[in-house]
Amino acid sequence: MIFHARVENHPCRTWEPEDTTLFYVPFYGGLHASSKFWESNVAERDRLAVELVEYLSHQNNKWWVRNQGRDHFLALGRTAWDFMRSDVGPDFGANSLLNMPRVQNMSVLTVERHPWHGSNQYGIPYPSYFHPSNPTEMLTWQEKVRQTARPHLFSFIGAPRKGVEKAAVRDEILRQCTESTRCEALKCTGPDNKCHDPNAILDVMTRSEFCMQAPGDSFTRRSTFDSILAGCIPVFFSPHTAYTQYGWYLPEEASAYSVYMKEENTKGKSIEEELLKIPRDEVELMRKRVINLIPRVTYNHPNASITIGVKDVVDVALEKLSNHVKSSLFAVT
């Protein structure tokens, strides 16, 4: 919904189909998937997606027919896994939108792409809490997190994930954080759960040097972008939490802005000791790079001035998609 609101008012929007490089399809696939998740009748689970594809690719839709949908794109607010149900293997409640051949002609923006079978999928940041309307708001926020004192070496915000193999590292992080005087944990469990309170989350992160980003139900975390917003250096335990996901938005050199600890090496190794090995000047440089990333991974307010002066998530996506479509169509012709 945020992406839709931004493109409606985007300065690059045209009302002339003949001049269009990209066609945005305003289908709220994430809301649809949520409403039909685990629906026992898989045909009903897929129904709206099927109707969408039939509508788009109808022979009377000359704008689809022109390039067979290769200049069309979707933006989805859930992970790609929720749209890739397979007839083979377990049923995880998903629909099959992204497995449809005509959708595979399109480009798909999603908060988490499939690392191995998502050649037409492009990872875009989860929305965080900040949506500036003008350059002053952005610069003021960056200066605020740049000047904030950071008494905690590291922090972790999250809850244990029971029965999820890739989330086992969370228990170890929580244990080490709880036992360390240099770590602050915000546990997302119990009656005092503050993990839906933006102030509580950003308070912990802005006072931390490093923020642990362990996988949860899937590889990625919204917390990664909360961390960047807070000027907190993210620490990853899987390459698929960010490195294989957000190539349009994050530096190619992962060590320039983040720390990577192999998940299998976490047990028996002190996170605190590993972080303390990083030279102070290197930490300062990493945080500077993280703070410089904030505009690029932020969604500007839909009513923001078109002269805000810095590219946000949507600006970057439209530029990258336009270049991709132009190059791919040129290759086809």
C-alpha positions in Angstrom: 0.0 0.0 0.0 2.9 2.3 0.7 4.5 1.5 -2.6 1.2 2.2 -4.4 0.7 5.5 -2.7 4.2 6.6 -3.6 4.0 5.7 -7.3 0.6 7.4 -7.6 2.3 10.8 -6.9 5.7 10.0 -8.4 7.1 12.6 -10.7 8.0 10.0 -13.3 4.4 8.8 -13.7 3.0 9.2 -17.1 -0.7 9.0 -18.3 0.4 8.0 -21.8 0.7 4.2 -22.2 2.6 4.6 -25.4 5.4 6.4 -23.5 5.5 4.0 -20.6 8.6 2.0 -19.7 7.0 0.3 -16.7 3.5 -0.7 -15.9 2.8 -1.0 -12.2 0.1 -3.5 -11.3 -1.6 -2.4 -8.1 -2.5 -5.8 -6.7 -2.3 -6.1 -2.9 -1.0 -9.7 -3.1 0.1 -9.7 0.6 -3.3 -8.8 1.9 -4.9 -11.4 -0.4 -2.4 -14.1 0.8 -3.1 -13.3 4.4 -6.9 -13.5 4.0 -6.6 -17.0 2.4 -3.6 -18.4 4.2 -4.1 -22.2 5.0 -7.5 -22.2 3.1 -8.1 -25.9 2.6 -9.5 -25.4 -0.9 -6.3 -24.5 -2.9 -8.4 -23.4 -5.9 -10.0 -20.8 -3.7 -6.6 -19.9 -2.2 -5.4 -19.2 -5.8 -8.6 -17.8 -7.2 -7.9 -14.0 -7.1 -4.4 -14.5 -8.4 -5.7 -16.6 -11.3 -8.3 -13.9 -12.1 -5.6 -11.2 -12.0 -3.4 -13.0 -14.5 -6.3 -13.7 -16.8 -7.3 -10.1 -16.7 -3.8 -8.8 -17.3 -2.9 -11.1 -20.1 -6.3 -11.0 -22.0 -5.8 -10.6 -25.7 -7.6 -7.3 -25.6 -5.0 -5.8 -23.3 -2.6 -4.6 -25.9 -0.1 -3.2 -23.3 0.5 -6.7 -21.9 0.5 -8.3 -25.4 3.1 -5.7 -26.6 5.9 -7.3 -24.5 4.1 -10.3 -23.0 4.2 -8.6 -19.6 7.9 -8.2 -19.4 7.4 -4.5 -18.7 4.9 -5.1 -15.9 5.7 -5.4 -12.2 4.1 -6.2 -8.8 5.1 -5.1 -5.3 4.3 -7.6 -2.6 4.3 -7.0 1.1 5.0 -10.6 2.2 7.9 -13.0 1.5 8.0 -14.8 -1.8 7.6 -18.1 0.0 3.9 -17.1 0.6 3.3 -17.1 -3.2 5.2 -20.2 -4.3 3.1 -23.2 -3.3 4.4 -26.4 -4.9 2.4 -29.5 -5.8 5.3 -31.5 -4.5 6.2 -31.5 -0.8 4.5 -30.0 2.2 1.8 -27.3 1.9 2.8 -24.2 3.9 -0.4 -22.4 3.4 0.8 -20.4 0.4 -0.8 -19.6 -2.9 0.8 -20.2 -6.3 0.9 -16.6 -7.8 4.7 -16.5 -8.4 4.7 -20.0 -10.0 2.3 -18.9 -12.7 4.2 -18.8 -16.1 2.8 -15.4 -17.1 3.7 -13.9 -13.7 7.3 -15.2 -14.2 7.4 -12.9 -17.3 6.8 -9.9 -14.9 9.2 -8.4 -12.3 8.2 -8.9 -8.7 9.3 -6.7 -5.8 9.1 -8.4 -2.5 10.4 -7.9 1.0 12.1 -11.4 0.7 13.0 -13.0 -2.6 13.5 -16.7 -3.0 17.3 -17.1 -3.0 17.4 -20.0 -5.4 14.2 -19.8 -7.6 13.5 -16.1 -7.7 15.2 -14.9 -10.9 12.4 -12.4 -11.6 12.2 -11.4 -7.9 13.9 -8.4 -6.4 14.2 -7.7 -2.7 13.1 -4.4 -1.4 13.4 -3.1 2.2 10.7 -3.7 4.8 9.1 -0.4 5.7 10.4 0.9 9.0 9.0 3.7 11.2 10.3 6.9 9.4 8.7 8.5 6.4 10.1 11.9 5.8 8.3 14.6 3.9 11.2 16.9 3.2 15.0 17.0 3.2 15.2 18.7 6.6 13.5 15.8 8.3 15.9 13.3 6.8 19.0 15.4 7.7 17.7 16.0 11.2 17.2 12.3 11.8 20.6 11.3 10.5 22.3 13.9 12.7 20.3 12.7 15.7 21.5 9.1 15.3 25.0 10.2 14.5 25.2 12.1 17.8 23.5 9.6 20.1 25.6 8.0 22.8 25.9 4.2 22.4 26.6 2.6 25.8 25.7 -0.9 24.7 28.1 -2.9 22.6 25.3 -5.0 21.1 21.6 -5.7 21.5 18.9 -8.1 20.3 15.2 -7.5 19.8 13.1 -10.6 19.2 11.5 -13.7 20.6 12.6 -17.4 20.5 11.3 -19.4 17.5 10.4 -22.8 18.7 10.6 -25.6 16.1 12.2 -23.5 13.4 15.6 -25.0 12.6 17.1 -21.8 11.1 16.0 -19.8 14.1 17.9 -21.9 16.6 20.7 -19.3 16.8 18.2 -17.0 18.5 18.3 -19.0 21.7 22.1 -18.7 21.8 22.0 -14.9 21.1 19.5 -14.4 23.8 21.5 -16.4 26.2 24.7 -14.6 25.5 23.0 -11.2 25.6 21.3 -11.9 28.9 24.6 -13.0 30.5 26.6 -10.0 29.1 26.8 -6.6 30.8 27.5 -5.1 27.4 24.2 -6.2 25.8 20.6 -5.1 26.0 17.8 -7.5 25.1 14.2 -6.6 24.3 12.3 -9.8 24.4 9.2 -9.9 22.4 7.2 -12.2 24.7 5.0 -11.9 27.8 2.5 -9.3 28.9 5.1 -6.5 28.9 6.0 -7.1 25.3 7.1 -3.7 23.9 8.1 -5.0 20.4 5.2 -3.1 18.8 6.3 0.2 20.3 8.6 2.1 17.9 10.0 4.2 20.7 11.0 1.2 22.7 12.7 -0.5 19.7 14.5 2.6 18.4 15.6 3.5 22.0 17.4 0.1 22.3 18.9 0.3 18.8 20.1 3.9 18.9 22.0 3.1 22.2 23.7 0.1 20.6 26.8 -0.2 18.5 25.7 -3.5 16.9 22.3 -5.0 16.4 21.9 -8.8 16.1 19.8 -9.9 13.0 19.1 -13.6 13.4 16.7 -15.3 11.0 13.2 -15.9 12.3 10.3 -17.6 10.5 12.1 -16.9 7.3 15.6 -15.6 6.4 14.9 -11.8 6.4 13.9 -9.4 9.2 12.1 -6.1 9.3 14.5 -5.4 12.2 17.4 -5.1 9.7 16.0 -1.8 8.4 15.0 -0.6 11.9 18.7 -1.2 12.8 19.9 0.9 9.8 17.4 3.6 10.7 18.9 3.7 14.2 22.5 3.9 12.9 23.2 0.5 14.5 25.6 -1.8 12.6 23.7 -5.0 11.7 25.2 -8.4 12.5 24.0 -11.2 10.3 24.1 -15.0 10.8 22.8 -16.0 7.4 23.8 -14.6 4.0 20.2 -14.7 3.0 19.1 -12.2 5.6 20.4 -9.4 3.5 23.4 -10.2 1.2 21.4 -12.2 -1.3 18.3 -10.1 -1.0 18.8 -6.4 -1.3 21.5 -5.9 -3.9 19.9 -2.7 -5.2 20.1 -1.1 -1.7 23.1 -2.3 0.2 26.8 -2.1 -0.6 28.2 -5.0 -2.5 31.0 -5.2 0.1 29.2 -6.6 3.0 31.9 -5.9 5.5 31.6 -2.2 4.7 28.4 -1.8 6.7 27.8 -5.1 8.6 29.3 -8.0 10.5 28.8 -11.6 9.5 29.0 -14.5 11.9 28.5 -18.0 10.6 25.5 -19.5 12.4 27.3 -22.8 13.0 30.2 -21.0 14.7 28.0 -19.1 17.1 27.8 -21.8 19.7 30.9 -21.9 21.8 32.1 -18.6 20.5 31.5 -15.3 22.4 29.7 -12.7 20.3 31.0 -10.0 22.7 34.6 -11.1 22.2 34.2 -11.2 18.4 32.8 -7.7 18.3 35.4 -6.3 20.6 38.1 -7.4 18.2 36.9 -4.9 15.6 39.1 -1.8 15.7 37.4 1.4 17.0 38.1 3.4 13.9 36.6 0.6 11.7 33.4 0.6 13.9 33.1 4.4 13.4 33.5 4.0 9.6 30.9 1.3 9.4 28.4 3.3 11.4 29.0 6.3 9.1 28.2 4.1 6.1 25.1 2.7 7.8 23.8 6.2 8.5 24.5 7.2 4.9 22.3 4.3 3.8 19.2 5.6 5.7 17.7 7.6 2.8 18.1 4.7 0.3 16.3 2.2 2.6 13.5 4.6 3.7 10.1 5.0 2.1 9.4 8.7 1.8 5.9 9.9 2.8 3.5 9.6 -0.2 2.8 13.3 0.0 6.5 14.2 0.2 7.9 17.0 -1.9 9.2 15.7 -5.3 12.3 17.8 -4.6 13.2 16.0 -1.4 16.6 15.6 -2.9 17.5 12.0 -2.1 16.4 8.7 -3.6 14.2 6.5 -1.4 13.3 2.8 -1.8 10.7 3.5 -4.5 13.0 5.8 -6.5 15.7 3.2 -6.5 13.3 0.4 -7.5 11.8 2.3 -10.4 15.3 3.3 -11.7 16.6 -0.3 -11.5 13.5 -1.8 -13.0 13.5 0.7 -15.8 17.1 -0.2 -16.7 16.3 -3.9 -16.4 13.3 -3.7 -18.7 15.1 -1.6 -21.3 18.0 -4.0 -21.4 15.9 -7.2 -21.4 13.6 -5.9 -24.1 16.5 -4.8 -26.2 18.1 -8.2 -25.9 14.8 -9.9 -27.0 14.5 -7.6 -30.1 
